[in-house]
Amino acid sequence: MTRLIRILGIDPGLQKTGWGVVDLVGSNLRHIANGTVFSNAKIPLSDRLVELHDGLQEVLAVWQPDKAAVEETFVNKNPVSTLKLGQARGISLLVPALAGIPVEEYSPNHIKKSLVGVGHAGKEQVAAMVHILLPGVKINGPDAADALAIAICHAHHSSSGTNLEAAIQKAARR
């Protein structure tokens, strides 16, 4: 019997953190939901982080994922921006971890390669593959599209791990 695994993908950002939820049943993917958590640029950084925290907690409460995946931060030319993005990324890692949900991290190139086959694919190519892999999906913005790509990337790795585990168990019974 194939088990359903609900995966939350998170594309961290200080102003906009994208999220996407997919179900993996065997090797089949199904879109569940996607969206963006916003923070107000006019309030102090600490309050913005609270907004991201609370928004992601709400996503967890509504969609109840089994696993989560977060995009790794790349270094910007502006070190202050990189530090702020790192803080938003910390919230993206912390919220599911506090809920007891295992969190994996993937580099942007790894995510692109998992979906498109090329590590330096453009955003349009990634979004096109999300539409192909999740037929009929209505994506709520570019950050949500990236989050769905992260969830799909993790689903590919989860299913290969599941297949490996099944093969090991089968071999052990022989």
NUKOLDO-502444 format. One record per residue (C-alpha): residue number from 0; residue in one letter; x, z, y. Coordinates in steps of 0.1 Angstrom, whole numbers. Each point is the difference from the previous one (the first is absolute). Layout:
N
<node><vexgu>NUM</vexgu><gudo>A</gudo><xx>X</xx><zz>Z</zz><yy>Y</yy></node>
...
END
This chain:
174
<node><vexgu>0</vexgu><gudo>M</gudo><xx>0</xx><zz>0</zz><yy>0</yy></node>
<node><vexgu>1</vexgu><gudo>T</gudo><xx>14</xx><zz>-10</zz><yy>34</yy></node>
<node><vexgu>2</vexgu><gudo>R</gudo><xx>0</xx><zz>26</zz><yy>27</yy></node>
<node><vexgu>3</vexgu><gudo>L</gudo><xx>-9</xx><zz>-6</zz><yy>36</yy></node>
<node><vexgu>4</vexgu><gudo>I</gudo><xx>27</xx><zz>9</zz><yy>25</yy></node>
<node><vexgu>5</vexgu><gudo>R</gudo><xx>-9</xx><zz>2</zz><yy>37</yy></node>
<node><vexgu>6</vexgu><gudo>I</gudo><xx>30</xx><zz>-8</zz><yy>23</yy></node>
<node><vexgu>7</vexgu><gudo>L</gudo><xx>3</xx><zz>7</zz><yy>37</yy></node>
<node><vexgu>8</vexgu><gudo>G</gudo><xx>24</xx><zz>-21</zz><yy>19</yy></node>
<node><vexgu>9</vexgu><gudo>I</gudo><xx>12</xx><zz>12</zz><yy>34</yy></node>
<node><vexgu>10</vexgu><gudo>D</gudo><xx>17</xx><zz>-20</zz><yy>27</yy></node>
<node><vexgu>11</vexgu><gudo>P</gudo><xx>13</xx><zz>27</zz><yy>24</yy></node>
<node><vexgu>12</vexgu><gudo>G</gudo><xx>0</xx><zz>-4</zz><yy>37</yy></node>
<node><vexgu>13</vexgu><gudo>L</gudo><xx>-2</xx><zz>25</zz><yy>29</yy></node>
<node><vexgu>14</vexgu><gudo>Q</gudo><xx>-28</xx><zz>-19</zz><yy>18</yy></node>
<node><vexgu>15</vexgu><gudo>K</gudo><xx>-16</xx><zz>-17</zz><yy>-30</yy></node>
<node><vexgu>16</vexgu><gudo>T</gudo><xx>4</xx><zz>11</zz><yy>-36</yy></node>
<node><vexgu>17</vexgu><gudo>G</gudo><xx>-16</xx><zz>-25</zz><yy>-24</yy></node>
<node><vexgu>18</vexgu><gudo>W</gudo><xx>-15</xx><zz>11</zz><yy>-33</yy></node>
<node><vexgu>19</vexgu><gudo>G</gudo><xx>-14</xx><zz>-19</zz><yy>-29</yy></node>
<node><vexgu>20</vexgu><gudo>V</gudo><xx>-15</xx><zz>11</zz><yy>-33</yy></node>
<node><vexgu>21</vexgu><gudo>V</gudo><xx>-1</xx><zz>-20</zz><yy>-32</yy></node>
<node><vexgu>22</vexgu><gudo>D</gudo><xx>-10</xx><zz>7</zz><yy>-36</yy></node>
<node><vexgu>23</vexgu><gudo>L</gudo><xx>22</xx><zz>-11</zz><yy>-28</yy></node>
<node><vexgu>24</vexgu><gudo>V</gudo><xx>-17</xx><zz>-3</zz><yy>-34</yy></node>
<node><vexgu>25</vexgu><gudo>G</gudo><xx>24</xx><zz>-14</zz><yy>-26</yy></node>
<node><vexgu>26</vexgu><gudo>S</gudo><xx>16</xx><zz>-29</zz><yy>20</yy></node>
<node><vexgu>27</vexgu><gudo>N</gudo><xx>-31</xx><zz>-6</zz><yy>21</yy></node>
<node><vexgu>28</vexgu><gudo>L</gudo><xx>-1</xx><zz>9</zz><yy>37</yy></node>
<node><vexgu>29</vexgu><gudo>R</gudo><xx>-31</xx><zz>7</zz><yy>20</yy></node>
<node><vexgu>30</vexgu><gudo>H</gudo><xx>-2</xx><zz>6</zz><yy>37</yy></node>
<node><vexgu>31</vexgu><gudo>I</gudo><xx>-17</xx><zz>33</zz><yy>9</yy></node>
<node><vexgu>32</vexgu><gudo>A</gudo><xx>5</xx><zz>6</zz><yy>38</yy></node>
<node><vexgu>33</vexgu><gudo>N</gudo><xx>25</xx><zz>-5</zz><yy>28</yy></node>
<node><vexgu>34</vexgu><gudo>G</gudo><xx>4</xx><zz>10</zz><yy>36</yy></node>
<node><vexgu>35</vexgu><gudo>T</gudo><xx>22</xx><zz>15</zz><yy>27</yy></node>
<node><vexgu>36</vexgu><gudo>V</gudo><xx>6</xx><zz>35</zz><yy>13</yy></node>
<node><vexgu>37</vexgu><gudo>F</gudo><xx>6</xx><zz>0</zz><yy>37</yy></node>
<node><vexgu>38</vexgu><gudo>S</gudo><xx>18</xx><zz>25</zz><yy>23</yy></node>
<node><vexgu>39</vexgu><gudo>N</gudo><xx>-4</xx><zz>2</zz><yy>37</yy></node>
<node><vexgu>40</vexgu><gudo>A</gudo><xx>32</xx><zz>-11</zz><yy>18</yy></node>
<node><vexgu>41</vexgu><gudo>K</gudo><xx>-10</xx><zz>21</zz><yy>31</yy></node>
<node><vexgu>42</vexgu><gudo>I</gudo><xx>3</xx><zz>34</zz><yy>-18</yy></node>
<node><vexgu>43</vexgu><gudo>P</gudo><xx>31</xx><zz>20</zz><yy>-10</yy></node>
<node><vexgu>44</vexgu><gudo>L</gudo><xx>18</xx><zz>-12</zz><yy>-31</yy></node>
<node><vexgu>45</vexgu><gudo>S</gudo><xx>-9</xx><zz>32</zz><yy>-19</yy></node>
<node><vexgu>46</vexgu><gudo>D</gudo><xx>-37</xx><zz>-6</zz><yy>5</yy></node>
<node><vexgu>47</vexgu><gudo>R</gudo><xx>4</xx><zz>-37</zz><yy>-10</yy></node>
<node><vexgu>48</vexgu><gudo>L</gudo><xx>15</xx><zz>12</zz><yy>-33</yy></node>
<node><vexgu>49</vexgu><gudo>V</gudo><xx>-29</xx><zz>23</zz><yy>-5</yy></node>
<node><vexgu>50</vexgu><gudo>E</gudo><xx>-24</xx><zz>-30</zz><yy>5</yy></node>
<node><vexgu>51</vexgu><gudo>L</gudo><xx>19</xx><zz>-20</zz><yy>-26</yy></node>
<node><vexgu>52</vexgu><gudo>H</gudo><xx>0</xx><zz>30</zz><yy>-24</yy></node>
<node><vexgu>53</vexgu><gudo>D</gudo><xx>-37</xx><zz>6</zz><yy>4</yy></node>
<node><vexgu>54</vexgu><gudo>G</gudo><xx>-9</xx><zz>-36</zz><yy>-3</yy></node>
<node><vexgu>55</vexgu><gudo>L</gudo><xx>20</xx><zz>-4</zz><yy>-32</yy></node>
<node><vexgu>56</vexgu><gudo>Q</gudo><xx>-15</xx><zz>32</zz><yy>-14</yy></node>
<node><vexgu>57</vexgu><gudo>E</gudo><xx>-35</xx><zz>-15</zz><yy>6</yy></node>
<node><vexgu>58</vexgu><gudo>V</gudo><xx>10</xx><zz>-32</zz><yy>-18</yy></node>
<node><vexgu>59</vexgu><gudo>L</gudo><xx>12</xx><zz>21</zz><yy>-30</yy></node>
<node><vexgu>60</vexgu><gudo>A</gudo><xx>-32</xx><zz>21</zz><yy>0</yy></node>
<node><vexgu>61</vexgu><gudo>V</gudo><xx>-22</xx><zz>-31</zz><yy>1</yy></node>
<node><vexgu>62</vexgu><gudo>W</gudo><xx>18</xx><zz>-23</zz><yy>-25</yy></node>
<node><vexgu>63</vexgu><gudo>Q</gudo><xx>18</xx><zz>26</zz><yy>-23</yy></node>
<node><vexgu>64</vexgu><gudo>P</gudo><xx>30</xx><zz>-21</zz><yy>-10</yy></node>
<node><vexgu>65</vexgu><gudo>D</gudo><xx>21</xx><zz>9</zz><yy>-31</yy></node>
<node><vexgu>66</vexgu><gudo>K</gudo><xx>32</xx><zz>-14</zz><yy>14</yy></node>
<node><vexgu>67</vexgu><gudo>A</gudo><xx>14</xx><zz>-10</zz><yy>34</yy></node>
<node><vexgu>68</vexgu><gudo>A</gudo><xx>27</xx><zz>-23</zz><yy>12</yy></node>
<node><vexgu>69</vexgu><gudo>V</gudo><xx>16</xx><zz>-1</zz><yy>34</yy></node>
<node><vexgu>70</vexgu><gudo>E</gudo><xx>22</xx><zz>-27</zz><yy>17</yy></node>
<node><vexgu>71</vexgu><gudo>E</gudo><xx>35</xx><zz>11</zz><yy>7</yy></node>
<node><vexgu>72</vexgu><gudo>T</gudo><xx>11</xx><zz>-1</zz><yy>37</yy></node>
<node><vexgu>73</vexgu><gudo>F</gudo><xx>23</xx><zz>-27</zz><yy>12</yy></node>
<node><vexgu>74</vexgu><gudo>V</gudo><xx>24</xx><zz>8</zz><yy>29</yy></node>
<node><vexgu>75</vexgu><gudo>N</gudo><xx>-11</xx><zz>-13</zz><yy>34</yy></node>
<node><vexgu>76</vexgu><gudo>K</gudo><xx>23</xx><zz>-9</zz><yy>28</yy></node>
<node><vexgu>77</vexgu><gudo>N</gudo><xx>-14</xx><zz>29</zz><yy>19</yy></node>
<node><vexgu>78</vexgu><gudo>P</gudo><xx>10</xx><zz>33</zz><yy>-15</yy></node>
<node><vexgu>79</vexgu><gudo>V</gudo><xx>-28</xx><zz>20</zz><yy>17</yy></node>
<node><vexgu>80</vexgu><gudo>S</gudo><xx>-26</xx><zz>-24</zz><yy>-15</yy></node>
<node><vexgu>81</vexgu><gudo>T</gudo><xx>17</xx><zz>4</zz><yy>-34</yy></node>
<node><vexgu>82</vexgu><gudo>L</gudo><xx>-2</xx><zz>38</zz><yy>2</yy></node>
<node><vexgu>83</vexgu><gudo>K</gudo><xx>-37</xx><zz>-1</zz><yy>10</yy></node>
<node><vexgu>84</vexgu><gudo>L</gudo><xx>-8</xx><zz>-24</zz><yy>-28</yy></node>
<node><vexgu>85</vexgu><gudo>G</gudo><xx>19</xx><zz>23</zz><yy>-24</yy></node>
<node><vexgu>86</vexgu><gudo>Q</gudo><xx>-22</xx><zz>29</zz><yy>11</yy></node>
<node><vexgu>87</vexgu><gudo>A</gudo><xx>-32</xx><zz>-20</zz><yy>-7</yy></node>
<node><vexgu>88</vexgu><gudo>R</gudo><xx>15</xx><zz>-10</zz><yy>-33</yy></node>
<node><vexgu>89</vexgu><gudo>G</gudo><xx>6</xx><zz>37</zz><yy>-8</yy></node>
<node><vexgu>90</vexgu><gudo>I</gudo><xx>-37</xx><zz>6</zz><yy>5</yy></node>
<node><vexgu>91</vexgu><gudo>S</gudo><xx>-8</xx><zz>-29</zz><yy>-22</yy></node>
<node><vexgu>92</vexgu><gudo>L</gudo><xx>21</xx><zz>15</zz><yy>-28</yy></node>
<node><vexgu>93</vexgu><gudo>L</gudo><xx>-11</xx><zz>36</zz><yy>6</yy></node>
<node><vexgu>94</vexgu><gudo>V</gudo><xx>-38</xx><zz>-4</zz><yy>-1</yy></node>
<node><vexgu>95</vexgu><gudo>P</gudo><xx>-3</xx><zz>-14</zz><yy>-35</yy></node>
<node><vexgu>96</vexgu><gudo>A</gudo><xx>28</xx><zz>22</zz><yy>-13</yy></node>
<node><vexgu>97</vexgu><gudo>L</gudo><xx>-19</xx><zz>31</zz><yy>13</yy></node>
<node><vexgu>98</vexgu><gudo>A</gudo><xx>-30</xx><zz>-12</zz><yy>-19</yy></node>
<node><vexgu>99</vexgu><gudo>G</gudo><xx>20</xx><zz>-2</zz><yy>-32</yy></node>
<node><vexgu>100</vexgu><gudo>I</gudo><xx>0</xx><zz>-38</zz><yy>-1</yy></node>
<node><vexgu>101</vexgu><gudo>P</gudo><xx>33</xx><zz>-16</zz><yy>-11</yy></node>
<node><vexgu>102</vexgu><gudo>V</gudo><xx>16</xx><zz>-22</zz><yy>27</yy></node>
<node><vexgu>103</vexgu><gudo>E</gudo><xx>23</xx><zz>-29</zz><yy>-4</yy></node>
<node><vexgu>104</vexgu><gudo>E</gudo><xx>19</xx><zz>-19</zz><yy>27</yy></node>
<node><vexgu>105</vexgu><gudo>Y</gudo><xx>8</xx><zz>-37</zz><yy>2</yy></node>
<node><vexgu>106</vexgu><gudo>S</gudo><xx>21</xx><zz>-20</zz><yy>24</yy></node>
<node><vexgu>107</vexgu><gudo>P</gudo><xx>-17</xx><zz>-27</zz><yy>20</yy></node>
<node><vexgu>108</vexgu><gudo>N</gudo><xx>21</xx><zz>-27</zz><yy>-19</yy></node>
<node><vexgu>109</vexgu><gudo>H</gudo><xx>-10</xx><zz>15</zz><yy>-33</yy></node>
<node><vexgu>110</vexgu><gudo>I</gudo><xx>-37</xx><zz>-1</zz><yy>9</yy></node>
<node><vexgu>111</vexgu><gudo>K</gudo><xx>3</xx><zz>-36</zz><yy>12</yy></node>
<node><vexgu>112</vexgu><gudo>K</gudo><xx>18</xx><zz>-11</zz><yy>-31</yy></node>
<node><vexgu>113</vexgu><gudo>S</gudo><xx>-26</xx><zz>17</zz><yy>-23</yy></node>
<node><vexgu>114</vexgu><gudo>L</gudo><xx>-28</xx><zz>-19</zz><yy>17</yy></node>
<node><vexgu>115</vexgu><gudo>V</gudo><xx>15</xx><zz>-33</zz><yy>11</yy></node>
<node><vexgu>116</vexgu><gudo>G</gudo><xx>31</xx><zz>-3</zz><yy>-21</yy></node>
<node><vexgu>117</vexgu><gudo>V</gudo><xx>23</xx><zz>-1</zz><yy>30</yy></node>
<node><vexgu>118</vexgu><gudo>G</gudo><xx>13</xx><zz>31</zz><yy>18</yy></node>
<node><vexgu>119</vexgu><gudo>H</gudo><xx>0</xx><zz>-15</zz><yy>34</yy></node>
<node><vexgu>120</vexgu><gudo>A</gudo><xx>-35</xx><zz>-14</zz><yy>0</yy></node>
<node><vexgu>121</vexgu><gudo>G</gudo><xx>-20</xx><zz>0</zz><yy>32</yy></node>
<node><vexgu>122</vexgu><gudo>K</gudo><xx>-30</xx><zz>22</zz><yy>7</yy></node>
<node><vexgu>123</vexgu><gudo>E</gudo><xx>-23</xx><zz>-31</zz><yy>-3</yy></node>
<node><vexgu>124</vexgu><gudo>Q</gudo><xx>13</xx><zz>-6</zz><yy>-36</yy></node>
<node><vexgu>125</vexgu><gudo>V</gudo><xx>-5</xx><zz>36</zz><yy>-10</yy></node>
<node><vexgu>126</vexgu><gudo>A</gudo><xx>-35</xx><zz>1</zz><yy>15</yy></node>
<node><vexgu>127</vexgu><gudo>A</gudo><xx>-8</xx><zz>-33</zz><yy>-19</yy></node>
<node><vexgu>128</vexgu><gudo>M</gudo><xx>11</xx><zz>15</zz><yy>-33</yy></node>
<node><vexgu>129</vexgu><gudo>V</gudo><xx>-21</xx><zz>31</zz><yy>7</yy></node>
<node><vexgu>130</vexgu><gudo>H</gudo><xx>-30</xx><zz>-23</zz><yy>4</yy></node>
<node><vexgu>131</vexgu><gudo>I</gudo><xx>9</xx><zz>-18</zz><yy>-33</yy></node>
<node><vexgu>132</vexgu><gudo>L</gudo><xx>5</xx><zz>32</zz><yy>-20</yy></node>
<node><vexgu>133</vexgu><gudo>L</gudo><xx>-31</xx><zz>18</zz><yy>15</yy></node>
<node><vexgu>134</vexgu><gudo>P</gudo><xx>-26</xx><zz>-28</zz><yy>2</yy></node>
<node><vexgu>135</vexgu><gudo>G</gudo><xx>-26</xx><zz>5</zz><yy>26</yy></node>
<node><vexgu>136</vexgu><gudo>V</gudo><xx>19</xx><zz>28</zz><yy>18</yy></node>
<node><vexgu>137</vexgu><gudo>K</gudo><xx>-8</xx><zz>6</zz><yy>37</yy></node>
<node><vexgu>138</vexgu><gudo>I</gudo><xx>32</xx><zz>13</zz><yy>15</yy></node>
<node><vexgu>139</vexgu><gudo>N</gudo><xx>-4</xx><zz>24</zz><yy>30</yy></node>
<node><vexgu>140</vexgu><gudo>G</gudo><xx>31</xx><zz>-11</zz><yy>19</yy></node>
<node><vexgu>141</vexgu><gudo>P</gudo><xx>37</xx><zz>-8</zz><yy>-7</yy></node>
<node><vexgu>142</vexgu><gudo>D</gudo><xx>10</xx><zz>36</zz><yy>-7</yy></node>
<node><vexgu>143</vexgu><gudo>A</gudo><xx>-28</xx><zz>3</zz><yy>-26</yy></node>
<node><vexgu>144</vexgu><gudo>A</gudo><xx>12</xx><zz>-33</zz><yy>-15</yy></node>
<node><vexgu>145</vexgu><gudo>D</gudo><xx>36</xx><zz>14</zz><yy>-3</yy></node>
<node><vexgu>146</vexgu><gudo>A</gudo><xx>-14</xx><zz>32</zz><yy>-16</yy></node>
<node><vexgu>147</vexgu><gudo>L</gudo><xx>-19</xx><zz>-21</zz><yy>-26</yy></node>
<node><vexgu>148</vexgu><gudo>A</gudo><xx>32</xx><zz>-19</zz><yy>-7</yy></node>
<node><vexgu>149</vexgu><gudo>I</gudo><xx>18</xx><zz>34</zz><yy>-6</yy></node>
<node><vexgu>150</vexgu><gudo>A</gudo><xx>-28</xx><zz>11</zz><yy>-23</yy></node>
<node><vexgu>151</vexgu><gudo>I</gudo><xx>2</xx><zz>-33</zz><yy>-20</yy></node>
<node><vexgu>152</vexgu><gudo>C</gudo><xx>37</xx><zz>3</zz><yy>-2</yy></node>
<node><vexgu>153</vexgu><gudo>H</gudo><xx>-4</xx><zz>35</zz><yy>-15</yy></node>
<node><vexgu>154</vexgu><gudo>A</gudo><xx>-27</xx><zz>-12</zz><yy>-23</yy></node>
<node><vexgu>155</vexgu><gudo>H</gudo><xx>24</xx><zz>-26</zz><yy>-14</yy></node>
<node><vexgu>156</vexgu><gudo>H</gudo><xx>26</xx><zz>28</zz><yy>-7</yy></node>
<node><vexgu>157</vexgu><gudo>S</gudo><xx>-26</xx><zz>23</zz><yy>-14</yy></node>
<node><vexgu>158</vexgu><gudo>S</gudo><xx>-13</xx><zz>-25</zz><yy>-24</yy></node>
<node><vexgu>159</vexgu><gudo>S</gudo><xx>35</xx><zz>-9</zz><yy>-12</yy></node>
<node><vexgu>160</vexgu><gudo>G</gudo><xx>6</xx><zz>37</zz><yy>-5</yy></node>
<node><vexgu>161</vexgu><gudo>T</gudo><xx>-32</xx><zz>4</zz><yy>-19</yy></node>
<node><vexgu>162</vexgu><gudo>N</gudo><xx>8</xx><zz>-29</zz><yy>-22</yy></node>
<node><vexgu>163</vexgu><gudo>L</gudo><xx>35</xx><zz>14</zz><yy>-6</yy></node>
<node><vexgu>164</vexgu><gudo>E</gudo><xx>-15</xx><zz>34</zz><yy>-9</yy></node>
<node><vexgu>165</vexgu><gudo>A</gudo><xx>-25</xx><zz>-17</zz><yy>-24</yy></node>
<node><vexgu>166</vexgu><gudo>A</gudo><xx>28</xx><zz>-20</zz><yy>-16</yy></node>
<node><vexgu>167</vexgu><gudo>I</gudo><xx>21</xx><zz>32</zz><yy>-5</yy></node>
<node><vexgu>168</vexgu><gudo>Q</gudo><xx>-29</xx><zz>18</zz><yy>-16</yy></node>
<node><vexgu>169</vexgu><gudo>K</gudo><xx>-8</xx><zz>-29</zz><yy>-23</yy></node>
<node><vexgu>170</vexgu><gudo>A</gudo><xx>37</xx><zz>-2</zz><yy>-11</yy></node>
<node><vexgu>171</vexgu><gudo>A</gudo><xx>0</xx><zz>38</zz><yy>-6</yy></node>
<node><vexgu>172</vexgu><gudo>R</gudo><xx>-29</xx><zz>-4</zz><yy>-24</yy></node>
<node><vexgu>173</vexgu><gudo>R</gudo><xx>18</xx><zz>-25</zz><yy>-22</yy></node>
END
